């Protein structure tokens, strides 16, 4: 592969396309940007290249027009893709099911398989697929690679993937734990092993953003993760409930008269922090708690308690813990949440240094010297991981 080869990484959501032009060998970002509000009024494109930023209104009734604006931005604002040694286009795809456990070169059959898996990730796979189809049409001469969020967890032990329901029904409908945020968990756990100089680590990664998940990783292999058949299970999130008694769904249908779609919307869009406080942004929840809002205080207690529940459980599964790592928006930037999570976990060897926790930036250890287990902050870099995976396929 040519030195300085680049990969265009596309992360297509239902109303946005995030993108980066990455040099996998160096990690350098040659350009990045986003088209927001696709299919709505007020769509905008923000494109950054060579420290030059441009923000403008665009007409983006669909993903096809949005991608056309992105390609035009590369032509007018740089860097020109035809002069960038573009080796491939890497697409984030949320659900890969059991079919896809590795980055995969996209052809028509792969497109069809991704579409077939859409009922298991209805908020994500259709948008991912729309981006793939538009990009393959716009750039047919460039190889396209799908990198699946679920792939890292394809190697979970059977006891971690199996739900205790009728096994015939489960097999017929693909009901099992798939796990999500796998690209992030793989990248971060790999960086922790490099930073600590050990490949045998028993570690827990906490990906705490608007979506949130935890994963237990031993010697580089995933052993457990909180998200399940869908990204709804597990930790409390910005707008998702996380764990709850499954009978609540039945009760809401029978007693409250909610339809299946209404329950789905409630649990995915109007629960979690926003359901408890009216705010999905953790900064707003903190502000409410500091201002005396009892609902916000309770929400923080529920949020932290759920995380502690999984940290303790995963440490038991692994037979101990060597490293606990925080990543993603809340995990990387919220010292208060980190302190509250670690508080009381000294029996696991987990302690936090207040000064280190409040200061510093980027990858760092925030536990005190001499601690028997390390606490770290490692910013996730899913785009770089996708770029590496894409290059590994096309190269």
N, C-alpha and C positions, 0 to 999 in steps of 0.2 A: 504494500500500500504506500502511496506517495507520502513523503514526509509532509507534515502540516495538513493532512487530510482533515476535513470537517464533516460533521453530521448535523443536519437540521432536525432538532427535536421538537415534535408537535404534541401538545397536550390539549386535546379538544374537549371542551365541556358543552353543555347544552346551549349556553349563550356566550361562550368565549372561546378563543383560541390563544393559548400561551405558546411562545416559541423561543428557542435559543439556537444560535449557530455556534457549535462547540468544537474545539480541537481536542479530541479525546486524549491524545498523547500528552498534552500540556495542561489540560483543564481550562485553557483560555476561552473566554466568551467573546467571540468576535461581534456578536449582535444578540439582542434579545428584545422581546416586546410582547404585546397582548392586543387583541381586538376584543373589546367588551360590548355587551348589549347587542349581540347578534340576534336578528329577528325583532328588534325593538327600535323605537325611536331613540335618537341620541347615541347611536353607536360611535365608538371612538377607537382609533388606533394609536398606540404609543410604541414608538420604535427607537431603540437606542443602539448606536454603533459608534465605535471610536470616540467615546465620550461625547458624542453628539446626540441630543435627544430631540425627537419631534413628536408632538401630540396634535392630532387633528380629528375632526369629525369625518366619518365615512358612511357611505350607504351600504349596509350589510344586512340585507333581508335574509340571508342564509349563509351557510359555511362556505359555499362555493365563491361567493362574492368576497367574503372575509379573507379567504386565502389569496384571492387575486390581489387584494389590497396589500397583504403581507409581501407577496412576491414583487409587487410594484415598489414597495418601500425598500426592498433590497436593491432594486435597480436604481432608484433615485437617491437614496440616502446611504447606500452601501451597507456592507460590502457586497459587490455583485456576486451572485451565487455561481455564475459560470466562470468566475475567476477565483473561486474559493476552494478548489480541489474537493468539491462535494462528493463524498463517498456513498452517502445514503441518507434516508429519512427515517428517523426513529419515532414510532408512535407509542404513546402510553395507552395501554388497554387495561381496564380495571379487572374484568373477569375472563380468565382463561380456562376455568373448569379443570377437569382432569386431562383434557386433551393437550393442553399446552403447559409444559413445565420448563421450557427454554425459550429464549428469544427466537422468533420464527420469521423467515422470509415470507412476505405476504404475496399470495396469489388469490385467484378468485375463490378457490376452495377454502382458504383461510378466512376470507371475508365472510363466506357463508357460515362457517363455524362460529365466528364471533357474533354474527346475527342470531344464530340459534341459541347462544348463551345469554342473550340479552334479558330474558325474563329473570335471571339470577342477579342482574345488576341493571335494572331498568332506568336508573338515573344516570348511568355512566356509559355502558356499552353502545347504546344507539348513537350518542354524541361522538364517542371514539370512532365508531364505524363511519359516521358521516365525514369526519375529517380524513380518514383513510381513503375513502372513495374519491373525495374531491382532490386530495393530494396526488393520488395515483393517476388521475386523469390529467392534472395540471403538469405533473412531472413524470411522464411514463418511462423516460429513459433512465431514471434513477431508481435503484433498488429501495424498497420500503420494508421495514422490519417492525414487527409488533413485539413490544416488551410488556409482559403481563404482571400486574400487581400481585396476582395469586401465585406466580411461578415459584417464588422462594419457599412457599409453604406446601408445595406439592410433596415434599419429603417429610411432612409431619408424621409422627407415629400413628398407627391406626386408632389407638385409644384416644388420641387427641382429635381425630377427625370424625369420630363416630358419635352420632346422637342416639340416645336410647329410645328409639321408636321402632315400630314394626320394620324389620330389615328389608322385607320385600317391597314395601311402599317406598322406603328410603332409596333403594337401588333403582326402582322404576323411575323416580323423579329426580335423581341426582342430589338427594338431600344429604349433605355432609358439611363439615367445616372446611371452607376454602381459605379463609384468611385474606387480608388486604393490607395495603401499605407495604407489600413485600419488597418492593424495590428500595424503599427507604430503610426498612429494617436490615436488609442485606448490606446496603452501603454503610450504614452507621455501625453495625456490629463488626463489619470488616475493618473499619477505621479504628474502632476501639482495640481490636486485636493488634493492629499495627502500633498504635500509640502506647499500649502497655507491653508490647513485645512478647505476647503469649498467644498461642493458637488453641489452648485448651480451656479457655475461659468459660465459666458459667455466668452468663450475663442476661440482664433484662434491659430491653430498650423500650423507652416510653416515648412514642410518637404522639405528642400533644399539640394538636392544632384545632381547627374547627371540626375536623374529623380526628378521632383519637383512638389509638390502639396500643397494646403492649404485646411484646413477644419475648419468649424465653429461648435463648440460643446457647447451645453447648458445643464447644469446639467447632463453631461455624455452622452447625446444623440446627434448624428450628425444632423446638420441642413442644411449643404451645404458643397460641396467639388468641387474642380476645375476640376479634371479629370472626364471624362464622359463615353461615350460608350466604349472608349478605353483610354489608358494612354496618348493619344496625346493632349487632350484638356487642356487648363488652362495656367499655368505659362510657361515662357521661360525656357527651359531645356538645358542640355549639347548638345544634338543633335536633340531634338524635338522642333517643332515650337511653341507649345502651341496654344492659340487662333488665329484664322485668319478668314477672310471673306471666307465662304464656296465656293463662286463663284470663288475664286482663283484656286481651283481644276479644275473646268470646264474650266476656261480660259487657264490653262496650257495644258490641253488636246487638246483644240481646236487651240490655237494660237502657242503653242510651240511643239505640236505634241507628247507630252509625254503620255505613256501608263498608265493604272491604276497602275500597279506595279511600274513604274518609279516615279509616283507622291507619292506613298506610301513610297518608299525608300527616296525620297527627304525630305518629311516632318518628317520622323522618324529618319533618319540617317545623313542627311546633312543640317539640319536646326538648330534652336536654336543658342547657342553660337558658335558652330563650323561653322554654315552657315554664321554668321555675322563676325567672326574673324579668322576662320581656327583652332580654339582651343576649345575643349570641357571642358578642365580643367580650373576652375575659377582662379587658381593661374597664369596660363599663360595669361589669359585675363587681370588680374591686372597688370602683368609685362608689357604687351603691352601698356596699358593705361598710366602707369607711364613713359614709354619710349616715349610717344608722339604719339602713334598710335590712330588716330581719330576713326577708325573702332572699336577698343577695347573700347574707351570711350563711343561711341554711344551704343555699346552692353550693357555696364553696366547701362547706362541710361534706355534703353529699359527693361532690366531685373528688375531693381528696380521699375520702373514705373508700370509694370504689377503687381508686388506684392502689391504695395500701392493701386492699383485699387481694388484688392480683399479684402484687409484689411478694407478699407473704406466701401465697399459694404457689407461685412459680418457683420461689426459693425452695419450697418443700419438694416440688417435683424434681428439681435439679440436684437436690441434696446439698444445698448451700448456694452462695452467690459470691462472685468475685468482682462484678462490676454492674452498676446501675447507671444507665445513660439517658439523659433528657435530650430530645430533639424536637424539631418543628416549631411553629410560631410561639406557643405558650411554653413549651419545654426549653427553648433556647433563650427566651427573653424575660420570663417571669420568675425572678428570684424568690418571690414570696411563695409561689406554688411549689417550687423545688424544696424550699426549706420545710414547708408543711408536710410534704410527702415523706421526706427523710426523717422528720422528727418522730422519735419513738421506735425507730428501726435499728437502734444500737445493738439489739440482741442478734441481729443478722450481720453485725460488723459494719453497718452503714452509718456514717456520720458526715456532716457537712461543715465546712469552714465558712463562717458568716462573711468574712472579708472576701475570700475567693468567690463565694457565691454571688455577692453583690457587684463585684468588679470583673474586669476582663472582657474579652470578646473572642469569638471563634472557638476552636477546639481547646478544651482545657479540663483539668482535673479540679474539682471543687471540694473534694474531701480533704481532711487534714493529713499532714505527713504522718506516716506510721499507721494509718487506718488499715484494718485487715481486708476491707473491701473498698474498691474505688467508686466514687461518684463523679460522673463526667457530664459535660455539655459538649455535644458534637453536632454542629449544624448539618442537616441532611442535604444531600445533593442528588436528587433523583434524576435531574437532567443529565448530569455527568455520567451517572450509572447507565442511563438509557443510551447515551452516546457510545460508551464503551461496549455495551451489549450489541448495538447496531454494527459497530465496526468489527466486532468478533464474528458476526454472521457474514457480512459482505466482504470482509478482508481475507 
